[in-house]
């Protein structure tokens, strides 16, 4: 019995050792400017709800810090045969000093809000941010989306009883390659493309890893996306494990469509290939948002 007693003693010592706190030294990440420029449009409202949030990236387990820029501007142009046929601009101002939140300047000499009617034209929207002497630029077009047909509560589970299933139904637009971003709240997102259901009614289940009290109203959104935004969000979802919003600091750096153009001499080539480490984080997109609700039973 002595060998067994010795083994038992060694096992107890190992278990005791496992109680020690291990300090993990995390590498210091380079601070980068983050541009939160996801603008969700309700076509029934008179104006596009322009709001750009600026912050600085942080290390792991720390919150990003709001930061202020020297200037933030949006220019929108429509061209035909490389000739500008229509254009406009919106000068943005910080809502409060140090907030990092920029909206159309209410104190400007003219109305800086952009009407929703502008979305009927084929405008290219360009965001300019001048921050600490450097110039950042991002471009996008308005991306519409189809409505949600229905949302209902399901009874299925994936891994256990502490889950909630919702079943979402929508109809894809035919003859167009569509990409979609679903916002399930709580920092949970899902992307899908219509490769296998183009032009058809499509239904899928989404599982929350929690239960909700009876009567809880869950609001779910479908947002328009193009291929570039789809790829960006897909990478963020994978990196964050569905536990963060799209503009939190991810596990690894995911580049968006915002570029540092300070030292570029060709505005038609935004990605600075000669300085691959010089770039901000974040994304600028103007997309239609359609919402649906489900009441938990």
C-alpha positions in Angstrom: 0.0 0.0 0.0 3.0 2.3 0.5 3.4 3.1 -3.3 -0.3 4.1 -3.4 0.1 6.3 -0.4 3.1 8.0 -1.9 1.1 8.6 -5.2 -1.8 10.0 -3.2 0.5 12.4 -1.4 2.1 13.6 -4.6 -1.4 14.2 -6.1 -2.4 16.3 -3.1 0.7 18.4 -3.5 0.0 19.0 -7.2 -3.6 20.0 -6.4 -2.3 22.4 -3.8 0.2 23.9 -6.2 -2.6 24.5 -8.8 -4.2 27.0 -6.4 -1.3 29.5 -6.9 -2.2 32.6 -8.9 -0.4 32.9 -12.2 0.4 36.4 -13.5 0.3 36.4 -17.2 2.3 39.2 -18.8 0.4 40.4 -21.8 2.2 42.2 -24.6 1.7 45.9 -24.9 -0.3 46.8 -27.9 0.4 49.9 -30.0 -2.2 52.5 -29.4 -4.3 53.2 -32.5 -7.1 55.6 -33.4 -10.5 53.8 -33.6 -13.2 55.2 -35.9 -16.7 53.9 -35.0 -18.6 55.1 -38.1 -21.4 52.5 -38.5 -24.4 54.7 -39.3 -27.8 53.0 -39.2 -30.4 54.6 -41.4 -34.2 54.5 -41.0 -35.5 55.6 -44.4 -38.7 57.0 -42.8 -36.7 59.6 -40.9 -35.9 63.0 -42.5 -32.2 63.0 -41.9 -29.3 60.5 -41.8 -28.3 60.0 -38.1 -24.7 60.9 -38.6 -22.6 60.1 -35.5 -18.9 59.3 -35.6 -17.2 58.1 -32.4 -13.4 58.4 -32.0 -11.4 56.6 -29.4 -7.9 55.1 -28.7 -7.3 51.4 -28.5 -6.3 49.9 -25.2 -4.5 46.9 -23.9 -6.4 43.7 -23.1 -9.1 43.9 -20.4 -9.1 47.7 -20.6 -11.7 50.1 -22.0 -11.0 52.2 -25.0 -10.5 55.9 -24.3 -12.6 58.6 -26.1 -10.4 61.1 -27.9 -10.9 64.4 -29.8 -9.8 65.3 -33.3 -8.8 68.6 -34.9 -11.6 68.2 -37.5 -14.1 65.7 -38.8 -15.8 66.2 -42.2 -18.0 64.1 -44.6 -18.1 64.9 -48.3 -20.5 63.2 -50.6 -20.2 63.2 -54.4 -22.0 61.7 -57.4 -20.0 61.3 -60.6 -20.7 60.5 -64.2 -17.9 59.7 -66.6 -15.4 60.8 -63.9 -17.1 64.2 -63.7 -18.7 65.4 -60.5 -22.4 66.1 -61.2 -23.6 66.6 -57.6 -21.9 67.1 -54.2 -22.4 68.2 -50.7 -20.7 68.2 -47.3 -21.3 67.9 -43.6 -19.0 69.5 -41.0 -19.1 67.6 -37.7 -18.6 68.9 -34.2 -17.9 67.2 -30.9 -21.0 67.0 -28.8 -19.0 67.7 -25.6 -15.3 68.3 -25.1 -13.5 65.0 -24.7 -16.5 62.9 -25.6 -15.1 61.7 -28.9 -18.6 61.8 -30.4 -19.1 63.9 -33.6 -22.4 65.0 -35.1 -23.4 67.6 -37.8 -22.3 70.9 -36.3 -25.5 72.6 -35.0 -23.7 76.0 -34.8 -22.6 76.1 -38.4 -23.8 78.9 -40.6 -26.0 76.4 -42.6 -27.7 73.1 -41.8 -25.0 70.4 -41.8 -27.5 67.5 -41.6 -27.7 65.2 -44.6 -31.3 64.5 -45.7 -32.3 60.9 -46.2 -33.4 61.9 -49.7 -29.7 62.1 -50.6 -29.6 58.3 -50.4 -31.7 58.0 -53.6 -28.6 59.2 -55.5 -25.5 57.2 -56.2 -23.3 59.2 -53.8 -19.9 58.2 -52.6 -19.5 59.3 -48.9 -16.0 60.2 -47.9 -15.1 60.7 -44.2 -12.1 62.8 -43.3 -10.6 62.9 -39.8 -7.6 65.0 -38.9 -6.1 63.8 -35.7 -2.8 64.9 -34.1 -1.6 66.2 -37.4 -2.4 63.1 -39.4 -5.2 62.7 -42.0 -7.5 59.7 -42.0 -9.9 58.8 -44.8 -12.7 56.3 -45.4 -15.2 55.9 -48.2 -18.5 54.1 -48.5 -21.8 54.0 -50.4 -25.3 53.6 -48.9 -26.3 50.0 -48.6 -30.1 49.2 -48.4 -31.5 46.0 -46.9 -34.7 43.9 -47.0 -37.1 43.8 -44.1 -37.5 41.0 -41.6 -40.6 38.9 -42.3 -41.0 37.5 -38.8 -39.2 36.6 -35.6 -40.5 33.9 -33.3 -39.3 32.0 -30.2 -38.1 28.5 -30.8 -37.9 25.5 -28.4 -34.6 24.0 -29.5 -31.2 24.0 -27.8 -27.6 23.5 -28.8 -25.7 22.7 -25.7 -28.0 22.8 -22.8 -31.2 24.2 -21.2 -29.8 27.7 -20.4 -30.4 28.9 -24.0 -33.0 30.8 -25.9 -33.7 30.1 -29.6 -35.1 32.7 -31.9 -36.1 31.9 -35.5 -35.7 34.7 -38.0 -37.3 34.8 -41.4 -36.6 37.2 -44.3 -36.8 37.2 -48.1 -33.6 37.8 -50.1 -33.6 40.2 -53.0 -33.3 38.3 -56.3 -30.7 38.8 -59.0 -28.3 40.6 -56.6 -25.4 39.2 -54.5 -26.5 40.3 -51.0 -24.7 40.3 -47.7 -26.4 40.8 -44.3 -25.4 41.7 -40.8 -27.8 40.8 -38.0 -27.6 42.6 -34.6 -29.0 40.5 -31.8 -28.1 43.0 -29.1 -25.9 42.2 -26.1 -22.9 42.7 -28.4 -23.9 39.6 -30.5 -23.8 39.8 -34.3 -24.2 37.4 -37.2 -23.3 37.7 -40.8 -24.8 35.8 -43.7 -24.6 35.9 -47.6 -27.2 34.7 -50.0 -25.1 32.2 -52.0 -27.5 29.3 -51.2 -30.8 31.2 -51.0 -30.6 34.0 -53.5 -34.1 35.4 -54.3 -35.7 33.0 -51.8 -37.4 33.2 -48.4 -34.8 32.1 -45.8 -35.2 31.1 -42.2 -32.6 30.4 -39.6 -32.2 29.9 -35.8 -30.0 31.9 -33.5 -29.3 30.8 -29.9 -28.6 33.1 -27.0 -26.5 31.4 -24.3 -28.9 32.6 -21.6 -32.6 32.5 -20.7 -34.9 35.5 -20.4 -37.8 36.2 -18.1 -41.3 35.8 -19.6 -42.4 39.0 -21.2 -38.9 40.2 -22.2 -38.9 42.0 -25.5 -35.9 41.2 -27.7 -35.2 43.6 -30.6 -33.3 42.2 -33.5 -32.0 44.2 -36.5 -31.0 43.4 -40.0 -28.4 45.7 -41.6 -27.3 46.1 -45.2 -23.7 45.1 -46.0 -21.4 44.9 -49.0 -18.7 42.3 -49.4 -16.0 44.4 -47.7 -18.1 45.2 -44.7 -19.3 41.5 -44.5 -15.7 40.3 -44.5 -14.7 42.8 -41.8 -17.6 41.9 -39.5 -17.0 38.2 -40.0 -13.4 38.6 -38.9 -14.4 40.6 -35.9 -17.0 38.1 -34.8 -14.5 35.3 -35.1 -11.8 37.2 -33.2 -14.1 38.5 -30.4 -16.1 35.3 -29.9 -19.4 37.2 -30.0 -18.5 38.9 -26.8 -17.7 42.4 -28.0 -19.2 45.0 -30.2 -17.8 45.7 -33.6 -15.5 48.5 -32.5 -14.0 47.0 -29.3 -10.4 46.1 -29.4 -10.3 42.6 -30.9 -8.0 39.7 -29.9 -5.9 40.5 -33.0 -5.9 43.5 -35.2 -8.6 43.6 -37.9 -8.2 46.3 -40.5 -11.3 48.2 -41.6 -11.8 50.7 -44.4 -10.2 53.7 -42.6 -6.8 54.6 -43.9 -4.0 56.9 -42.9 -3.5 59.0 -46.0 -1.2 61.6 -44.6 1.8 60.6 -46.6 0.0 59.3 -49.8 0.6 61.1 -53.1 -2.2 59.2 -54.9 -5.7 59.5 -53.4 -6.9 56.7 -55.7 -4.7 54.2 -53.9 -5.7 54.4 -50.2 -3.9 51.4 -48.8 -0.4 52.6 -48.0 1.7 49.6 -49.1 4.9 51.4 -48.3 3.9 51.8 -44.6 1.9 48.6 -43.8 2.0 49.3 -40.0 0.5 52.8 -40.3 -3.2 52.4 -40.0 -6.1 53.1 -37.7 -8.9 50.7 -36.6 -12.6 50.8 -37.2 -15.1 51.2 -40.1 -17.2 53.7 -41.8 -20.5 52.5 -43.3 -23.9 54.0 -44.0 -26.5 51.2 -44.0 -30.2 50.7 -43.9 -31.5 49.1 -40.7 -34.8 47.2 -40.4 -35.9 46.0 -37.0 -38.1 43.2 -35.6 -39.2 42.1 -32.1 -40.1 38.9 -30.3 -41.7 38.6 -26.9 -40.3 35.8 -24.8 -42.9 33.5 -23.4 
